Amino acid sequence: MSETTTDEIEMPATTGRVLDAANVEKLAGASDLAERRNLYRIGAFLTVVGVVATGIGLAPLLIIGVRTVLFVVGLIALYMGMRRLGLARFGADFDLTFVLACVWLAALIAAALFAPLLPLAEHEDTTKTLAAESYAEPNLFSSNPLGTNNFGLDLLARSVYGARSSLLVAVAAVLIGMVIGGAIGIVAGYFGGKVDRIIGVMTNSLLAVPALILLIALASVLEPNLRNIALALAILAIPSMVRIARANTLVYSQREFVLAARSMGATKLRVMLREIAPNVALPLASLGMVMISVMIVAEASLSFLGLGIQPPSPTWGNMISEGQGNVFEQYPYVVLVPGFFLFLTVFSFNMVGEKAQRKTGGAREVKL
């Protein structure tokens, strides 16, 4: 009999393990490919169904109830189909809601910036709409696709121009709050001691006052224009920015790159501006995205109460106030159109802000 070596005995087992691993990998790839194909098929089918149902729902010849049901079903099918197509193309990290939020914000900001160049109907001057129909119903195939108010002013145009006021006030208020609140927070966190305690008492005092009461008090004193409203809203944004900046300063002031800058003789101002401020800016910016939505709601609340921008200049708040009383019961679109713009904008800023906060939550220090 011939002798059998150990290598000859173990070789088939080793080869078998290698083949099994290769087969498992091939099967996994085939399963992933089949899953992607199913997602493509289902996504394409639902997308086509959604487009068709939405188009039928917009048809003016059908009964209003049937049109509404078809429109809603079409939107749901369209969303589900696009989501499956996105998952098949980009993987499990695809977030259609976040993508749609970014698309809405981009479209709204572009429309607000280029509103004078868009073919919109009259939005403010009532002398130009004397012959226009009051409370015209929404009709996507007419010159007033979202209807008109009691003066015959176009609701779509007023919503777009209202976005200019709301976004300008909200962004300006948040930027002022970031600059002032961030600077105060960095000073409090870096120096500590009495400086920190004094700033803490002032911040807590502002937070103790109800926001709406403070806004009403400021709006009753200041002239209702964009600049004054932005300044009043900035006061609400400052305390939160101070706290975020202070907390991050306490963390970064003990990091190695800050200690190294101190040991090399850098002044306190230089350390705060060059080493700490860039790292604090990221959390402040992510919070600012969420704060913009809060400022938009606050501005709309002031305008609704008659303390903000005065009609006929449009803002979403004073547009919603036009539907008070029996108007909403007879012409609900007068309230629903600006409410739709307000809801989608606030929701989108919240989505983007939360995504930014998750991304910057574990961010490292910024190198300059």
C-alpha positions in Angstrom: 0.0 0.0 0.0 1.2 3.5 -0.8 1.5 6.0 2.0 -1.0 8.8 2.2 0.3 12.2 3.3 -1.5 14.6 5.6 -1.6 17.2 2.8 -3.4 14.8 0.5 -6.0 14.0 3.1 -6.8 17.7 4.0 -6.7 19.0 0.4 -10.2 18.0 -0.6 -11.7 19.5 2.6 -9.9 22.7 2.0 -10.9 22.8 -1.7 -14.5 22.1 -0.6 -14.5 25.1 1.8 -13.2 27.4 -0.9 -15.8 26.2 -3.4 -18.6 26.6 -0.8 -17.5 30.2 -0.1 -17.5 31.0 -3.8 -20.9 29.5 -4.2 -22.2 31.5 -1.2 -20.9 34.7 -2.7 -22.4 33.9 -6.1 -25.7 33.1 -4.6 -25.7 36.3 -2.5 -24.9 38.3 -5.7 -27.7 36.5 -7.6 -30.2 37.1 -4.8 -29.2 40.8 -4.6 -29.6 41.1 -8.4 -33.0 39.4 -8.3 -34.1 41.7 -5.5 -33.0 44.8 -7.4 -34.9 43.6 -10.5 -38.1 43.1 -8.5 -37.7 46.6 -7.0 -37.3 48.0 -10.5 -40.4 46.1 -11.8 -42.6 47.0 -8.9 -41.3 50.6 -8.8 -41.9 51.1 -12.5 -45.4 49.7 -12.3 -46.3 51.8 -9.3 -44.8 54.9 -10.9 -46.9 54.5 -14.1 -50.0 53.8 -12.0 -49.3 56.9 -9.9 -48.8 59.2 -13.0 -51.9 57.9 -14.7 -54.1 58.2 -11.5 -52.8 61.6 -10.7 -53.5 62.8 -14.3 -57.0 61.4 -14.2 -57.5 63.1 -10.8 -56.6 66.4 -12.3 -59.1 66.0 -15.1 -61.8 68.7 -14.8 -64.6 66.5 -16.2 -64.9 64.1 -13.3 -66.8 64.5 -10.1 -64.9 66.3 -7.4 -64.9 63.4 -4.9 -63.7 60.9 -7.5 -61.0 63.3 -8.7 -59.8 63.8 -5.1 -59.6 60.0 -4.4 -57.8 59.3 -7.7 -55.4 62.2 -7.0 -54.5 61.0 -3.5 -54.2 57.3 -4.7 -52.0 58.5 -7.6 -49.7 60.4 -5.3 -49.3 57.5 -2.9 -48.6 55.1 -5.8 -46.2 57.5 -7.3 -44.3 57.9 -4.0 -44.1 54.2 -3.4 -42.9 53.6 -7.0 -40.2 56.3 -6.9 -39.0 55.0 -3.5 -38.6 51.5 -4.8 -36.8 52.7 -7.9 -34.5 54.8 -5.7 -33.8 51.8 -3.4 -33.0 49.6 -6.4 -30.6 52.3 -7.9 -28.9 53.7 -4.8 -29.3 51.1 -2.1 -30.8 51.0 1.3 -29.5 54.4 2.3 -31.8 56.1 -0.2 -34.3 58.5 1.5 -37.0 59.7 -0.9 -38.6 62.0 1.7 -35.3 63.8 2.2 -34.8 64.1 -1.6 -38.3 65.5 -2.1 -37.7 68.0 0.8 -34.6 69.2 -0.9 -36.3 69.5 -4.3 -39.2 71.5 -2.7 -36.9 73.9 -1.0 -34.8 74.4 -4.1 -37.9 75.0 -6.2 -39.4 77.4 -3.7 -36.2 79.4 -3.2 -35.7 79.6 -7.0 -39.3 80.7 -7.5 -39.0 83.3 -4.7 -35.8 84.7 -6.1 -37.0 84.9 -9.7 -40.7 85.7 -8.9 -40.7 89.0 -11.0 -39.5 87.0 -14.0 -42.2 84.3 -13.7 -45.5 84.6 -15.7 -47.6 85.1 -12.5 -50.8 86.9 -12.2 -51.3 90.0 -10.0 -50.4 89.4 -6.3 -50.7 92.8 -4.6 -52.2 95.7 -6.6 -56.0 95.5 -6.2 -56.5 98.3 -8.8 -55.3 95.8 -11.5 -57.8 93.1 -10.5 -61.1 95.2 -10.5 -62.4 93.1 -13.4 -61.0 89.8 -12.1 -63.3 87.2 -10.5 -63.3 87.1 -6.7 -62.9 83.7 -5.0 -62.2 82.0 -8.3 -61.9 78.2 -7.8 -58.6 76.5 -8.4 -58.2 75.3 -12.0 -54.7 74.2 -13.1 -55.6 75.0 -16.7 -56.6 78.6 -16.1 -54.8 81.8 -15.5 -55.4 81.4 -11.8 -54.3 77.7 -11.2 -54.8 77.9 -7.4 -57.7 80.4 -7.3 -58.1 84.0 -6.2 -59.0 85.8 -3.0 -61.8 88.3 -2.3 -59.9 91.0 -4.3 -59.3 88.7 -7.3 -55.6 88.5 -6.4 -53.9 85.3 -7.6 -53.2 82.9 -4.7 -50.3 81.2 -6.5 -48.6 84.5 -7.1 -49.3 85.6 -3.5 -47.9 82.4 -2.1 -44.7 82.7 -4.1 -44.2 86.4 -3.1 -45.1 85.5 0.4 -42.3 82.9 0.4 -39.9 85.8 -0.3 -41.0 87.6 2.9 -41.1 84.5 5.1 -37.7 83.1 3.9 -36.0 86.5 4.1 -37.2 87.2 7.6 -36.5 83.6 8.9 -33.0 83.3 7.3 -32.0 86.8 8.5 -33.2 86.1 12.0 -31.3 82.8 12.2 -28.1 84.3 10.8 -28.3 87.2 13.3 -28.9 84.7 16.1 -26.0 82.5 15.0 -23.5 85.4 14.9 -24.5 87.0 18.2 -25.5 83.9 20.0 -22.5 82.0 18.8 -20.1 84.7 19.9 -21.7 85.0 23.3 -21.7 81.2 23.8 -18.0 80.9 22.8 -17.1 83.6 25.3 -19.1 82.0 28.0 -17.7 78.5 27.4 -14.1 79.7 27.0 -13.8 82.0 30.0 -16.2 80.3 32.4 -16.5 81.6 35.9 -18.4 84.8 36.5 -18.6 85.5 32.8 -20.3 82.1 32.2 -22.7 82.7 35.2 -23.8 86.2 34.1 -24.4 85.0 30.5 -26.3 82.0 31.8 -28.6 84.2 33.9 -29.3 86.4 30.9 -30.0 83.4 28.6 -32.3 81.8 31.1 -34.1 85.1 31.6 -34.9 85.2 27.9 -36.0 81.6 27.8 -38.3 82.2 30.8 -40.4 84.7 28.8 -43.1 83.0 26.6 -42.0 83.4 23.0 -45.3 84.5 21.6 -45.8 87.1 24.4 -42.3 88.5 23.7 -43.0 88.7 20.0 -46.3 90.4 20.5 -44.7 92.9 22.9 -41.8 93.7 20.4 -44.2 93.8 17.4 -46.5 96.3 19.2 -43.5 98.7 19.7 -41.6 98.3 16.5 -42.8 99.3 13.0 -44.1 96.2 11.1 -41.5 95.9 8.4 -39.1 93.1 7.4 -36.1 94.5 9.2 -37.8 94.9 12.6 -39.6 91.6 12.4 -36.2 89.9 11.6 -34.6 91.6 14.6 -37.5 90.6 16.9 -37.3 87.0 15.8 -33.5 87.0 16.2 -34.0 87.6 19.9 -35.8 84.3 20.1 -33.0 82.5 18.3 -30.1 83.9 20.4 -30.6 81.9 23.6 -30.6 78.5 21.8 -27.5 79.5 19.9 -25.8 80.6 23.1 -26.4 77.2 24.7 -25.2 75.2 21.7 -22.1 77.3 21.2 -21.2 77.2 25.0 -21.6 73.4 25.2 -19.4 72.8 22.1 -16.8 75.4 23.3 -16.5 73.5 26.6 -15.7 70.4 24.7 -13.3 71.9 22.1 -11.5 74.2 24.6 -9.8 71.1 26.1 -8.8 69.5 22.8 -5.1 69.1 21.9 -5.1 71.6 19.0 -6.4 74.3 21.3 -3.9 73.5 24.0 -1.2 73.5 21.3 -2.2 77.0 20.1 -2.1 78.3 23.7 1.3 76.8 24.3 2.6 78.6 21.1 1.5 81.9 22.5 -1.8 82.5 20.6 -4.0 85.2 22.2 -7.4 84.3 23.6 -9.1 86.1 20.8 -7.1 84.2 18.2 -7.8 80.9 19.8 -11.6 81.6 19.9 -11.7 82.9 16.3 -9.3 80.5 14.6 -9.6 77.3 16.6 -12.9 77.1 18.4 -15.3 79.1 16.2 -14.9 77.0 13.0 -15.8 73.9 15.0 -18.7 75.5 16.8 -20.1 76.7 13.4 -21.1 73.2 12.2 -23.5 72.4 15.1 -24.8 76.0 14.9 -25.5 75.6 11.2 -27.3 72.3 11.6 -29.5 73.8 14.4 -30.0 76.9 12.2 -31.7 74.8 9.6 -34.3 73.6 12.1 -34.6 77.1 13.6 -35.5 78.5 10.2 -38.7 76.5 10.3 -39.5 77.8 13.8 -38.9 81.4 12.6 -41.2 80.9 9.6 -44.0 79.7 11.9 -43.4 82.6 14.3 -43.5 85.1 11.4 -46.7 83.6 10.1 -48.2 83.8 13.6 -47.4 87.5 13.8 -48.9 88.2 10.4 -52.0 86.1 11.2 -52.5 88.3 14.3 -52.1 91.5 12.2 -48.8 92.4 13.9 -46.5 91.4 11.0 -46.4 92.5 7.3 -49.6 94.3 6.5 -51.9 93.4 3.6 -52.0 93.7 0.7 -48.3 92.7 0.8 -48.5 88.9 1.0 -47.2 86.6 3.6 -48.4 83.2 4.4 -49.7 84.3 7.8 -51.9 87.2 6.5 -53.1 85.0 3.6 -54.4 82.4 6.1 -56.0 85.2 8.1 -58.1 86.1 5.0 -60.0 82.9 5.5 -61.4 83.8 9.0 -65.1 83.6 9.6 -67.4 82.1 7.0 -64.9 82.4 4.2 -63.2 79.1 5.1 -66.5 77.2 5.0 -67.4 78.5 1.5 -63.9 78.9 0.0 -61.5 76.6 1.9 -58.7 76.9 -0.7 -58.1 80.5 0.4 -56.6 79.0 3.6 -55.5 75.6 2.2 -53.2 77.1 -0.5 -50.9 79.2 1.8 -51.3 76.5 4.5 -50.0 73.9 2.0 -46.9 76.1 1.2 -46.3 76.8 4.9 -46.6 73.1 5.9 -44.3 71.8 3.2 -41.7 74.4 3.8 -41.6 73.9 7.6 -41.6 70.1 7.1 -38.8 70.3 4.5 -36.5 72.5 6.7 -37.1 70.1 9.6 -36.1 67.1 7.5 -33.0 68.8 6.2 -32.0 70.1 9.6 -32.4 66.7 11.3 -30.3 65.1 8.6 -27.6 67.8 9.1 -27.7 67.3 12.8 -27.2 63.5 12.4 -24.3 64.1 10.0 -22.5 66.7 12.2 -23.3 65.0 15.5 -20.0 63.1 15.5 -18.0 65.6 13.4 -14.4 66.1 14.2 -12.7 69.5 14.5 -12.4 71.6 11.4 -8.8 72.1 10.2 -8.0 75.6 8.9 
